[in-house]
Amino acid sequence: MNNYFDNAATTRTDDEVLKEMLPFFSEEYGNPSSVYKLGRTAKKAVEEAREKVAKVINANPNEIYFTAGGSESDNLAIKGIAHANKNKGNHIITSKIEHHAVLETCEQLEKEGFEVTYIGVDENGIIDLDELKSAIKDTTILITIMFANNEVGTIQPIKEIGFIAKEHGITFHTDAVQAVGSLEIDVNKLNIDSLSMSGHKFYGPKGIGALYVKKGIKFDKLINGGHQERNRRAGTENVPGIVGIGKAIELAYKNLDRNNKKIKDLRDYYLEKVRTKIPNIRINGSLEKRLPGNMNISFMGVEGDGLLFNLDLNGICASTGSACASGSLEPSHVLTAMGLGEEDAR
């Protein structure tokens, strides 16, 4: 049996989630755009899931758009907002530790003539709010900063970032793929205009995500075709996946505090044992402003890939960084942005 320690990469689909999804593969297989009963049943299930997602983040259901996952949600938000507002300006602000779905999207926009500022982070992986303020220009139309980092678990000062954006009339998007399911999120209290999430990070299925965009925020669609998702995302809806993400997010927030305490206690127990038994380690990221289930450690003088290989031989699943960057020969861009030398980052 595998001992699974890589829930930042993906989680096992919960049994209750799978049970709720199954009928929509075979019995209730209708197309939600169809007008007959089979289609109406599917449509009803989609809208019920939309309400569940909206409720958890205190949004309106008509502000939720279903996608194929976190990467599409990030692309739709960043490209969509940039293209729809280019008459107002062409400047975007992000951070150096974003997920590649954000960084590569910003790089693509630079090729199209947009200007992007990549602000740094401190040794704990937290952005400097003064640096953010200094980066703002008259042409700034979007700030996109991740809620919590997928590698080191650092939680950013989202409310303050949102307030700065609001104060300057700038749209604020956050990649919350790693945060949803672990943290309480109220998009109104936190001044969030747009938020990305992915179902497989909180015990839902893979291949389904959601994007929140506040009413009144202009954004262009990426996929042309039908008029699904209020004409923002063409393509027949993934009904089983949508049902799955709705049930998963409902379950995740049903006992959030209790689950987080249990996970944090396990993490702290593990850290205590590592500190006691293994010399020359470095904890990467803040222990206070951190996701409860995250631990990122450098074992000095030990090559990370070799360590993972030996762990795998012993049935232990772990990671040296983002699963999306697996196979890269470069050290983690997150750790290097936090000031680690290449050797320690490896």
Short mmCIF file of the C-alpha atoms (twelve columns), coordinates in Angstrom:
data_MODEL
# 
_entry.id   MODEL 
# 
loop_
_atom_site.group_PDB 
_atom_site.id 
_atom_site.type_symbol 
_atom_site.label_atom_id 
_atom_site.label_alt_id 
_atom_site.label_comp_id 
_atom_site.label_asym_id 
_atom_site.label_seq_id 
_atom_site.Cartn_x 
_atom_site.Cartn_y 
_atom_site.Cartn_z 
_atom_site.pdbx_PDB_model_num 
ATOM 1   C CA . MET A 1   0.000   0.000  0.000   1 
ATOM 2   C CA . ASN A 2   1.206   3.517  -0.806  1 
ATOM 3   C CA . ASN A 3   1.645   6.057  1.978   1 
ATOM 4   C CA . TYR A 4   0.353   9.155  0.216   1 
ATOM 5   C CA . PHE A 5   1.934   12.499 1.177   1 
ATOM 6   C CA . ASP A 6   1.217   14.501 -1.985  1 
ATOM 7   C CA . ASN A 7   -2.270  15.939 -1.569  1 
ATOM 8   C CA . ALA A 8   -1.071  19.279 -2.945  1 
ATOM 9   C CA . ALA A 9   -0.737  17.513 -6.308  1 
ATOM 10  C CA . THR A 10  -4.113  15.793 -6.171  1 
ATOM 11  C CA . THR A 11  -6.502  14.156 -3.738  1 
ATOM 12  C CA . ARG A 12  -8.431  10.897 -3.834  1 
ATOM 13  C CA . THR A 13  -12.038 11.375 -4.944  1 
ATOM 14  C CA . ASP A 14  -14.242 11.021 -1.865  1 
ATOM 15  C CA . ASP A 15  -16.611 8.023  -1.863  1 
ATOM 16  C CA . GLU A 16  -19.639 10.275 -1.283  1 
ATOM 17  C CA . VAL A 17  -18.573 12.468 -4.207  1 
ATOM 18  C CA . LEU A 18  -18.208 9.466  -6.524  1 
ATOM 19  C CA . LYS A 19  -21.601 8.114  -5.438  1 
ATOM 20  C CA . GLU A 20  -23.250 11.433 -6.300  1 
ATOM 21  C CA . MET A 21  -21.531 11.561 -9.696  1 
ATOM 22  C CA . LEU A 22  -22.250 8.013  -10.923 1 
ATOM 23  C CA . PRO A 23  -25.893 8.441  -12.078 1 
ATOM 24  C CA . PHE A 24  -24.857 11.252 -14.417 1 
ATOM 25  C CA . PHE A 25  -22.578 8.928  -16.375 1 
ATOM 26  C CA . SER A 26  -25.249 6.378  -17.223 1 
ATOM 27  C CA . GLU A 27  -28.811 7.006  -15.996 1 
ATOM 28  C CA . GLU A 28  -29.130 10.817 -16.038 1 
ATOM 29  C CA . TYR A 29  -26.891 11.311 -19.066 1 
ATOM 30  C CA . GLY A 30  -28.784 14.197 -20.658 1 
ATOM 31  C CA . ASN A 31  -27.252 17.302 -22.210 1 
ATOM 32  C CA . PRO A 32  -28.078 20.302 -19.966 1 
ATOM 33  C CA . SER A 33  -28.844 22.404 -23.053 1 
ATOM 34  C CA . SER A 34  -31.628 20.015 -24.133 1 
ATOM 35  C CA . VAL A 35  -35.231 21.015 -23.371 1 
ATOM 36  C CA . TYR A 36  -36.673 17.556 -22.633 1 
ATOM 37  C CA . LYS A 37  -36.788 15.973 -19.162 1 
ATOM 38  C CA . LEU A 38  -33.427 14.180 -19.343 1 
ATOM 39  C CA . GLY A 39  -31.750 17.464 -20.233 1 
ATOM 40  C CA . ARG A 40  -33.666 19.432 -17.599 1 
ATOM 41  C CA . THR A 41  -32.545 16.959 -14.918 1 
ATOM 42  C CA . ALA A 42  -28.921 17.502 -15.915 1 
ATOM 43  C CA . LYS A 43  -29.430 21.277 -15.993 1 
ATOM 44  C CA . LYS A 44  -30.924 21.212 -12.499 1 
ATOM 45  C CA . ALA A 45  -27.918 19.247 -11.196 1 
ATOM 46  C CA . VAL A 46  -25.504 21.756 -12.746 1 
ATOM 47  C CA . GLU A 47  -27.300 24.714 -11.170 1 
ATOM 48  C CA . GLU A 48  -27.473 23.034 -7.764  1 
ATOM 49  C CA . ALA A 49  -23.710 22.500 -7.894  1 
ATOM 50  C CA . ARG A 50  -23.233 26.133 -8.907  1 
ATOM 51  C CA . GLU A 51  -25.184 27.200 -5.825  1 
ATOM 52  C CA . LYS A 52  -22.994 25.005 -3.576  1 
ATOM 53  C CA . VAL A 53  -19.783 26.500 -4.942  1 
ATOM 54  C CA . ALA A 54  -21.131 30.043 -4.661  1 
ATOM 55  C CA . LYS A 55  -22.343 29.529 -1.089  1 
ATOM 56  C CA . VAL A 56  -18.919 28.458 0.201   1 
ATOM 57  C CA . ILE A 57  -17.167 31.634 -1.017  1 
ATOM 58  C CA . ASN A 58  -20.187 33.947 -0.390  1 
ATOM 59  C CA . ALA A 59  -20.757 34.685 -4.072  1 
ATOM 60  C CA . ASN A 60  -23.893 34.728 -6.201  1 
ATOM 61  C CA . PRO A 61  -24.478 31.591 -8.334  1 
ATOM 62  C CA . ASN A 62  -24.503 33.705 -11.508 1 
ATOM 63  C CA . GLU A 63  -20.906 34.721 -10.711 1 
ATOM 64  C CA . ILE A 64  -19.656 31.113 -10.951 1 
ATOM 65  C CA . TYR A 65  -18.426 29.628 -14.244 1 
ATOM 66  C CA . PHE A 66  -17.440 25.962 -14.576 1 
ATOM 67  C CA . THR A 67  -14.192 25.115 -16.388 1 
ATOM 68  C CA . ALA A 68  -11.968 22.082 -16.986 1 
ATOM 69  C CA . GLY A 69  -9.738  22.886 -13.990 1 
ATOM 70  C CA . GLY A 70  -7.531  25.435 -12.268 1 
ATOM 71  C CA . SER A 71  -5.307  26.139 -15.270 1 
ATOM 72  C CA . GLU A 72  -8.257  26.991 -17.495 1 
ATOM 73  C CA . SER A 73  -9.775  29.122 -14.743 1 
ATOM 74  C CA . ASP A 74  -6.513  31.086 -14.425 1 
ATOM 75  C CA . ASN A 75  -6.245  31.507 -18.195 1 
ATOM 76  C CA . LEU A 76  -9.870  32.571 -18.561 1 
ATOM 77  C CA . ALA A 77  -9.585  35.114 -15.746 1 
ATOM 78  C CA . ILE A 78  -6.235  36.656 -16.668 1 
ATOM 79  C CA . LYS A 79  -6.516  36.645 -20.462 1 
ATOM 80  C CA . GLY A 80  -10.234 37.381 -20.326 1 
ATOM 81  C CA . ILE A 81  -9.889  40.412 -18.054 1 
ATOM 82  C CA . ALA A 82  -6.779  41.691 -19.873 1 
ATOM 83  C CA . HIS A 83  -8.359  41.510 -23.318 1 
ATOM 84  C CA . ALA A 84  -11.670 42.994 -22.202 1 
ATOM 85  C CA . ASN A 85  -10.001 45.970 -20.514 1 
ATOM 86  C CA . LYS A 86  -7.085  46.762 -22.836 1 
ATOM 87  C CA . ASN A 87  -8.732  50.059 -23.757 1 
ATOM 88  C CA . LYS A 88  -8.077  51.140 -20.132 1 
ATOM 89  C CA . GLY A 89  -4.459  49.982 -19.945 1 
ATOM 90  C CA . ASN A 90  -2.008  47.163 -20.617 1 
ATOM 91  C CA . HIS A 91  -0.201  46.646 -17.285 1 
ATOM 92  C CA . ILE A 92  -0.545  43.544 -15.084 1 
ATOM 93  C CA . ILE A 93  1.048   42.841 -11.694 1 
ATOM 94  C CA . THR A 94  1.770   39.326 -10.443 1 
ATOM 95  C CA . SER A 95  4.350   37.616 -8.218  1 
ATOM 96  C CA . LYS A 96  7.433   35.527 -8.923  1 
ATOM 97  C CA . ILE A 97  6.059   32.481 -7.063  1 
ATOM 98  C CA . GLU A 98  2.814   31.992 -8.971  1 
ATOM 99  C CA . HIS A 99  1.777   28.669 -10.452 1 
ATOM 100 C CA . HIS A 100 2.921   28.168 -14.055 1 
ATOM 101 C CA . ALA A 101 -0.700  28.512 -15.173 1 
ATOM 102 C CA . VAL A 102 -0.427  32.170 -14.138 1 
ATOM 103 C CA . LEU A 103 3.220   32.838 -15.038 1 
ATOM 104 C CA . GLU A 104 3.005   31.373 -18.536 1 
ATOM 105 C CA . THR A 105 -0.299  33.129 -19.166 1 
ATOM 106 C CA . CYS A 106 1.332   36.434 -18.249 1 
ATOM 107 C CA . GLU A 107 4.302   35.607 -20.506 1 
ATOM 108 C CA . GLN A 108 1.891   34.984 -23.380 1 
ATOM 109 C CA . LEU A 109 0.213   38.342 -22.759 1 
ATOM 110 C CA . GLU A 110 3.637   40.031 -22.837 1 
ATOM 111 C CA . LYS A 111 4.068   38.658 -26.374 1 
ATOM 112 C CA . GLU A 112 0.751   40.343 -27.240 1 
ATOM 113 C CA . GLY A 113 1.999   43.741 -26.050 1 
ATOM 114 C CA . PHE A 114 0.918   43.726 -22.409 1 
ATOM 115 C CA . GLU A 115 3.392   44.817 -19.731 1 
ATOM 116 C CA . VAL A 116 3.815   42.551 -16.688 1 
ATOM 117 C CA . THR A 117 5.551   43.346 -13.398 1 
ATOM 118 C CA . TYR A 118 6.691   40.326 -11.357 1 
ATOM 119 C CA . ILE A 119 7.068   41.369 -7.718  1 
ATOM 120 C CA . GLY A 120 9.292   39.450 -5.315  1 
ATOM 121 C CA . VAL A 121 8.695   37.731 -1.989  1 
ATOM 122 C CA . ASP A 122 10.556  37.588 1.331   1 
ATOM 123 C CA . GLU A 123 12.299  34.548 2.820   1 
ATOM 124 C CA . ASN A 124 8.904   33.174 3.890   1 
ATOM 125 C CA . GLY A 125 7.388   33.531 0.437   1 
ATOM 126 C CA . ILE A 126 5.183   36.520 1.275   1 
ATOM 127 C CA . ILE A 127 4.890   39.557 -0.989  1 
ATOM 128 C CA . ASP A 128 5.752   43.079 0.185   1 
ATOM 129 C CA . LEU A 129 2.638   45.269 0.097   1 
ATOM 130 C CA . ASP A 130 4.764   48.401 -0.344  1 
ATOM 131 C CA . GLU A 131 6.416   46.842 -3.401  1 
ATOM 132 C CA . LEU A 132 2.944   46.057 -4.741  1 
ATOM 133 C CA . LYS A 133 1.836   49.663 -4.254  1 
ATOM 134 C CA . SER A 134 5.003   50.956 -5.921  1 
ATOM 135 C CA . ALA A 135 4.416   48.730 -8.946  1 
ATOM 136 C CA . ILE A 136 0.989   50.235 -9.689  1 
ATOM 137 C CA . LYS A 137 0.798   52.488 -12.742 1 
ATOM 138 C CA . ASP A 138 -1.933  54.515 -14.407 1 
ATOM 139 C CA . THR A 139 -2.116  51.693 -16.973 1 
ATOM 140 C CA . THR A 140 -2.508  48.857 -14.420 1 
ATOM 141 C CA . ILE A 141 -5.697  46.904 -15.111 1 
ATOM 142 C CA . LEU A 142 -5.119  43.649 -13.217 1 
ATOM 143 C CA . ILE A 143 -3.392  42.323 -10.106 1 
ATOM 144 C CA . THR A 144 -3.168  38.525 -9.901  1 
ATOM 145 C CA . ILE A 145 -1.616  37.087 -6.728  1 
ATOM 146 C CA . MET A 146 -2.130  33.498 -5.550  1 
ATOM 147 C CA . PHE A 147 -4.043  32.899 -2.298  1 
ATOM 148 C CA . ALA A 148 -1.751  30.148 -0.987  1 
ATOM 149 C CA . ASN A 149 1.353   28.704 -2.599  1 
ATOM 150 C CA . ASN A 150 1.167   25.140 -3.887  1 
ATOM 151 C CA . GLU A 151 4.765   24.298 -2.949  1 
ATOM 152 C CA . VAL A 152 5.470   25.968 0.401   1 
ATOM 153 C CA . GLY A 153 1.905   26.602 1.583   1 
ATOM 154 C CA . THR A 154 2.454   30.303 2.267   1 
ATOM 155 C CA . ILE A 155 -0.765  32.296 2.617   1 
ATOM 156 C CA . GLN A 156 -0.671  35.795 1.155   1 
ATOM 157 C CA . PRO A 157 -2.292  38.907 2.742   1 
ATOM 158 C CA . ILE A 158 -5.234  38.619 0.375   1 
ATOM 159 C CA . LYS A 159 -7.566  41.106 2.079   1 
ATOM 160 C CA . GLU A 160 -4.900  43.805 2.044   1 
ATOM 161 C CA . ILE A 161 -4.003  43.110 -1.591  1 
ATOM 162 C CA . GLY A 162 -7.675  43.309 -2.522  1 
ATOM 163 C CA . PHE A 163 -8.064  46.594 -0.664  1 
ATOM 164 C CA . ILE A 164 -5.085  48.120 -2.489  1 
ATOM 165 C CA . ALA A 165 -6.535  47.007 -5.826  1 
ATOM 166 C CA . LYS A 166 -9.975  48.344 -4.927  1 
ATOM 167 C CA . GLU A 167 -8.502  51.658 -3.797  1 
ATOM 168 C CA . HIS A 168 -6.874  52.114 -7.210  1 
ATOM 169 C CA . GLY A 169 -9.807  50.817 -9.273  1 
ATOM 170 C CA . ILE A 170 -7.865  47.715 -10.384 1 
ATOM 171 C CA . THR A 171 -9.375  44.247 -10.811 1 
ATOM 172 C CA . PHE A 172 -7.958  41.667 -8.389  1 
ATOM 173 C CA . HIS A 173 -7.771  37.985 -9.318  1 
ATOM 174 C CA . THR A 174 -6.431  35.241 -7.054  1 
ATOM 175 C CA . ASP A 175 -5.417  31.698 -7.922  1 
ATOM 176 C CA . ALA A 176 -7.011  29.950 -4.928  1 
ATOM 177 C CA . VAL A 177 -6.575  26.417 -6.264  1 
ATOM 178 C CA . GLN A 178 -4.524  25.385 -3.230  1 
ATOM 179 C CA . ALA A 179 -6.607  27.375 -0.731  1 
ATOM 180 C CA . VAL A 180 -10.179 26.308 -1.489  1 
ATOM 181 C CA . GLY A 181 -11.054 23.364 0.725   1 
ATOM 182 C CA . SER A 182 -8.496  24.357 3.368   1 
ATOM 183 C CA . LEU A 183 -9.326  27.970 4.230   1 
ATOM 184 C CA . GLU A 184 -12.454 30.008 4.914   1 
ATOM 185 C CA . ILE A 185 -12.954 32.315 1.932   1 
ATOM 186 C CA . ASP A 186 -15.410 35.208 1.637   1 
ATOM 187 C CA . VAL A 187 -14.827 37.002 -1.661  1 
ATOM 188 C CA . ASN A 188 -16.667 40.110 -0.470  1 
ATOM 189 C CA . LYS A 189 -14.847 40.519 2.842   1 
ATOM 190 C CA . LEU A 190 -11.507 39.808 1.141   1 
ATOM 191 C CA . ASN A 191 -12.080 42.292 -1.739  1 
ATOM 192 C CA . ILE A 192 -11.656 39.548 -4.369  1 
ATOM 193 C CA . ASP A 193 -12.968 40.259 -7.874  1 
ATOM 194 C CA . SER A 194 -12.052 36.906 -9.432  1 
ATOM 195 C CA . LEU A 195 -11.009 33.530 -7.995  1 
ATOM 196 C CA . SER A 196 -9.884  30.212 -9.498  1 
ATOM 197 C CA . MET A 197 -10.411 26.750 -7.993  1 
ATOM 198 C CA . SER A 198 -9.999  23.102 -9.010  1 
ATOM 199 C CA . GLY A 199 -12.095 20.156 -7.778  1 
ATOM 200 C CA . HIS A 200 -9.346  17.558 -7.480  1 
ATOM 201 C CA . LYS A 201 -7.569  19.586 -4.766  1 
ATOM 202 C CA . PHE A 202 -10.380 18.997 -2.240  1 
ATOM 203 C CA . TYR A 203 -11.414 15.365 -2.832  1 
ATOM 204 C CA . GLY A 204 -13.405 16.039 -5.977  1 
ATOM 205 C CA . PRO A 205 -12.739 14.634 -9.475  1 
ATOM 206 C CA . LYS A 206 -10.028 15.755 -11.875 1 
ATOM 207 C CA . GLY A 207 -10.937 17.715 -14.978 1 
ATOM 208 C CA . ILE A 208 -13.358 20.133 -13.343 1 
ATOM 209 C CA . GLY A 209 -12.764 23.624 -11.996 1 
ATOM 210 C CA . ALA A 210 -14.642 26.818 -11.356 1 
ATOM 211 C CA . LEU A 211 -14.020 30.512 -11.803 1 
ATOM 212 C CA . TYR A 212 -15.649 33.256 -9.771  1 
ATOM 213 C CA . VAL A 213 -15.946 36.627 -11.476 1 
ATOM 214 C CA . LYS A 214 -17.703 39.427 -9.615  1 
ATOM 215 C CA . LYS A 215 -20.742 40.871 -11.324 1 
ATOM 216 C CA . GLY A 216 -19.778 43.917 -13.359 1 
ATOM 217 C CA . ILE A 217 -16.202 42.766 -14.099 1 
ATOM 218 C CA . LYS A 218 -15.648 42.597 -17.839 1 
ATOM 219 C CA . PHE A 219 -13.902 39.548 -19.257 1 
ATOM 220 C CA . ASP A 220 -13.703 37.941 -22.695 1 
ATOM 221 C CA . LYS A 221 -14.238 34.243 -23.368 1 
ATOM 222 C CA . LEU A 222 -11.441 31.949 -24.555 1 
ATOM 223 C CA . ILE A 223 -13.475 29.178 -26.202 1 
ATOM 224 C CA . ASN A 224 -15.956 29.921 -28.991 1 
ATOM 225 C CA . GLY A 225 -18.880 27.719 -29.958 1 
ATOM 226 C CA . GLY A 226 -22.103 27.234 -28.032 1 
ATOM 227 C CA . HIS A 227 -23.639 29.540 -25.458 1 
ATOM 228 C CA . GLN A 228 -22.979 27.450 -22.352 1 
ATOM 229 C CA . GLU A 229 -21.973 29.089 -19.050 1 
ATOM 230 C CA . ARG A 230 -23.880 32.246 -19.929 1 
ATOM 231 C CA . ASN A 231 -21.936 32.543 -23.202 1 
ATOM 232 C CA . ARG A 232 -18.566 32.649 -21.400 1 
ATOM 233 C CA . ARG A 233 -17.326 29.079 -21.949 1 
ATOM 234 C CA . ALA A 234 -18.499 27.092 -24.970 1 
ATOM 235 C CA . GLY A 235 -18.783 23.308 -24.839 1 
ATOM 236 C CA . THR A 236 -21.199 20.752 -23.450 1 
ATOM 237 C CA . GLU A 237 -20.934 20.803 -19.675 1 
ATOM 238 C CA . ASN A 238 -19.094 18.038 -17.808 1 
ATOM 239 C CA . VAL A 239 -22.172 17.202 -15.750 1 
ATOM 240 C CA . PRO A 240 -20.663 14.379 -13.629 1 
ATOM 241 C CA . GLY A 241 -17.637 16.548 -12.868 1 
ATOM 242 C CA . ILE A 242 -19.777 19.561 -11.996 1 
ATOM 243 C CA . VAL A 243 -21.922 17.443 -9.679  1 
ATOM 244 C CA . GLY A 244 -18.672 16.142 -8.171  1 
ATOM 245 C CA . ILE A 245 -17.136 19.541 -7.473  1 
ATOM 246 C CA . GLY A 246 -20.396 20.700 -5.913  1 
ATOM 247 C CA . LYS A 247 -20.541 17.737 -3.534  1 
ATOM 248 C CA . ALA A 248 -16.798 17.902 -2.778  1 
ATOM 249 C CA . ILE A 249 -16.819 21.560 -1.805  1 
ATOM 250 C CA . GLU A 250 -19.904 21.008 0.336   1 
ATOM 251 C CA . LEU A 251 -18.168 18.173 2.219   1 
ATOM 252 C CA . ALA A 252 -14.883 20.064 2.535   1 
ATOM 253 C CA . TYR A 253 -16.532 22.916 4.404   1 
ATOM 254 C CA . LYS A 254 -18.887 20.797 6.462   1 
ATOM 255 C CA . ASN A 255 -16.227 20.019 9.104   1 
ATOM 256 C CA . LEU A 256 -13.452 22.398 8.028   1 
ATOM 257 C CA . ASP A 257 -12.198 23.465 11.471  1 
ATOM 258 C CA . ARG A 258 -12.148 19.918 12.850  1 
ATOM 259 C CA . ASN A 259 -10.404 18.531 9.788   1 
ATOM 260 C CA . ASN A 260 -7.836  21.340 9.736   1 
ATOM 261 C CA . LYS A 261 -6.973  20.799 13.396  1 
ATOM 262 C CA . LYS A 262 -6.422  17.091 12.796  1 
ATOM 263 C CA . ILE A 263 -4.267  17.726 9.719   1 
ATOM 264 C CA . LYS A 264 -2.220  20.450 11.432  1 
ATOM 265 C CA . ASP A 265 -1.625  18.193 14.452  1 
ATOM 266 C CA . LEU A 266 -0.342  15.439 12.138  1 
ATOM 267 C CA . ARG A 267 1.886   17.901 10.300  1 
ATOM 268 C CA . ASP A 268 3.367   19.265 13.518  1 
ATOM 269 C CA . TYR A 269 3.962   15.713 14.834  1 
ATOM 270 C CA . TYR A 270 5.801   14.856 11.612  1 
ATOM 271 C CA . LEU A 271 7.885   18.043 11.812  1 
ATOM 272 C CA . GLU A 272 8.846   17.306 15.426  1 
ATOM 273 C CA . LYS A 273 10.048  13.809 14.460  1 
ATOM 274 C CA . VAL A 274 12.031  15.105 11.469  1 
ATOM 275 C CA . ARG A 275 13.700  17.793 13.583  1 
ATOM 276 C CA . THR A 276 14.575  15.237 16.266  1 
ATOM 277 C CA . LYS A 277 15.976  12.551 13.986  1 
ATOM 278 C CA . ILE A 278 17.484  14.358 10.986  1 
ATOM 279 C CA . PRO A 279 20.225  17.025 11.181  1 
ATOM 280 C CA . ASN A 280 20.822  19.889 8.754   1 
ATOM 281 C CA . ILE A 281 17.281  20.638 7.628   1 
ATOM 282 C CA . ARG A 282 15.616  23.883 6.645   1 
ATOM 283 C CA . ILE A 283 11.870  24.569 6.871   1 
ATOM 284 C CA . ASN A 284 10.846  26.565 3.798   1 
ATOM 285 C CA . GLY A 285 8.065   29.102 4.250   1 
ATOM 286 C CA . SER A 286 6.244   30.553 7.233   1 
ATOM 287 C CA . LEU A 287 4.969   28.113 9.867   1 
ATOM 288 C CA . GLU A 288 2.332   30.625 11.009  1 
ATOM 289 C CA . LYS A 289 0.876   31.851 7.692   1 
ATOM 290 C CA . ARG A 290 0.702   28.403 6.130   1 
ATOM 291 C CA . LEU A 291 -1.808  25.859 4.892   1 
ATOM 292 C CA . PRO A 292 -2.432  23.259 7.625   1 
ATOM 293 C CA . GLY A 293 -1.460  20.271 5.481   1 
ATOM 294 C CA . ASN A 294 1.716   21.641 3.931   1 
ATOM 295 C CA . MET A 295 5.355   21.016 4.839   1 
ATOM 296 C CA . ASN A 296 8.334   21.894 2.624   1 
ATOM 297 C CA . ILE A 297 11.790  20.907 3.871   1 
ATOM 298 C CA . SER A 298 15.284  21.139 2.418   1 
ATOM 299 C CA . PHE A 299 17.569  18.306 3.554   1 
ATOM 300 C CA . MET A 300 20.989  19.893 3.172   1 
ATOM 301 C CA . GLY A 301 23.408  17.899 1.028   1 
ATOM 302 C CA . VAL A 302 20.706  15.503 -0.187  1 
ATOM 303 C CA . GLU A 303 19.510  15.600 -3.810  1 
ATOM 304 C CA . GLY A 304 15.726  15.868 -3.771  1 
ATOM 305 C CA . ASP A 305 15.110  13.577 -6.746  1 
ATOM 306 C CA . GLY A 306 17.284  10.836 -5.230  1 
ATOM 307 C CA . LEU A 307 15.417  11.140 -1.935  1 
ATOM 308 C CA . LEU A 308 12.064  10.831 -3.716  1 
ATOM 309 C CA . PHE A 309 13.263  7.744  -5.589  1 
ATOM 310 C CA . ASN A 310 14.177  6.006  -2.342  1 
ATOM 311 C CA . LEU A 311 10.921  7.069  -0.687  1 
ATOM 312 C CA . ASP A 312 9.010   5.661  -3.653  1 
ATOM 313 C CA . LEU A 313 10.813  2.322  -3.270  1 
ATOM 314 C CA . ASN A 314 9.443   2.261  0.268   1 
ATOM 315 C CA . GLY A 315 5.876   3.058  -0.854  1 
ATOM 316 C CA . ILE A 316 5.927   6.726  0.181   1 
ATOM 317 C CA . CYS A 317 4.507   9.284  -2.276  1 
ATOM 318 C CA . ALA A 318 6.002   12.758 -1.908  1 
ATOM 319 C CA . SER A 319 7.133   15.613 -4.152  1 
ATOM 320 C CA . THR A 320 9.981   18.080 -4.642  1 
ATOM 321 C CA . GLY A 321 7.678   20.761 -6.033  1 
ATOM 322 C CA . SER A 322 4.695   21.375 -8.254  1 
ATOM 323 C CA . ALA A 323 3.393   18.290 -10.060 1 
ATOM 324 C CA . CYS A 324 2.914   20.536 -13.104 1 
ATOM 325 C CA . ALA A 325 6.679   21.143 -13.200 1 
ATOM 326 C CA . SER A 326 7.593   17.468 -12.758 1 
ATOM 327 C CA . GLY A 327 10.459  16.493 -15.039 1 
ATOM 328 C CA . SER A 328 11.943  19.990 -15.084 1 
ATOM 329 C CA . LEU A 329 15.720  20.088 -14.590 1 
ATOM 330 C CA . GLU A 330 15.510  23.518 -12.964 1 
ATOM 331 C CA . PRO A 331 15.217  24.003 -9.189  1 
ATOM 332 C CA . SER A 332 11.890  25.278 -7.860  1 
ATOM 333 C CA . HIS A 333 11.210  28.857 -8.977  1 
ATOM 334 C CA . VAL A 334 9.367   29.337 -5.689  1 
ATOM 335 C CA . LEU A 335 12.352  28.411 -3.509  1 
ATOM 336 C CA . THR A 336 14.808  30.444 -5.569  1 
ATOM 337 C CA . ALA A 337 12.476  33.468 -5.382  1 
ATOM 338 C CA . MET A 338 12.525  33.037 -1.595  1 
ATOM 339 C CA . GLY A 339 16.321  33.362 -1.607  1 
ATOM 340 C CA . LEU A 340 17.498  29.738 -1.498  1 
ATOM 341 C CA . GLY A 341 20.656  28.958 -3.429  1 
ATOM 342 C CA . GLU A 342 20.385  26.454 -6.254  1 
ATOM 343 C CA . GLU A 343 21.993  23.648 -4.244  1 
ATOM 344 C CA . ASP A 344 19.602  24.038 -1.295  1 
ATOM 345 C CA . ALA A 345 16.608  24.432 -3.615  1 
ATOM 346 C CA . ARG A 346 17.470  21.088 -5.214  1 
# 
